Amino acid sequence: MKRALFGMTAVEVSLEENFPNSVSRDRVPVGGLLLPDEDGNYHHRNLSAVISCDWFDTLNRQDQGKRLHCLVLHNWTGEPLPEKAFGLFPQIIWNQSGQDAWEPEQTTNANRVAKFTPDGEIECRDYTPDTAW
């Protein structure tokens, strides 16, 4: 999903000195929906963020059920959504590092997942196959 929006992963973006201006179209064979076009124009400023969610069955046999993993990918040129609106889940937000240059920041561990408790609350923890809950 990161490649589809940004033309590269967040780690690759962090290696760029002047993202997104330093990214040539020749280096991005697929994706880059939010990258500027050849004339430097951004066509998706009305897209604030994309949220990817996945429901899955936990590997924890003592506490079976569904877990929810979400990743919020903000658009650096879009109308910003408040980070706290999705504070339970990992997000890629953008910090301006220069004129028209941005650096990604991940807000929390990418393995953070949620489950709904029997009393209607949401519980969040980090999840790996070794630490399934």
Sequence and secondary structure as in RCSB ss.txt:
>XXXX:A:sequence
MKRALFGMTAVEVSLEENFPNSVSRDRVPVGGLLLPDEDGNYHHRNLSAVISCDWFDTLNRQDQGKRLHCLVLHN
WTGEPLPEKAFGLFPQIIWNQSGQDAWEPEQTTNANRVAKFTPDGEIECRDYTPDTAW
>XXXX:A:secstr
 HHHHHSS HHHHHT SSTTTT  GGG SS  TTS  TTS  S TT  EEEEEEEEE S TTS SEEEEEEEEE 
TTS    GGGGTTS EEEEEEEETTEEEEEE S TTEEEEE TTS EEEEE  GGG  
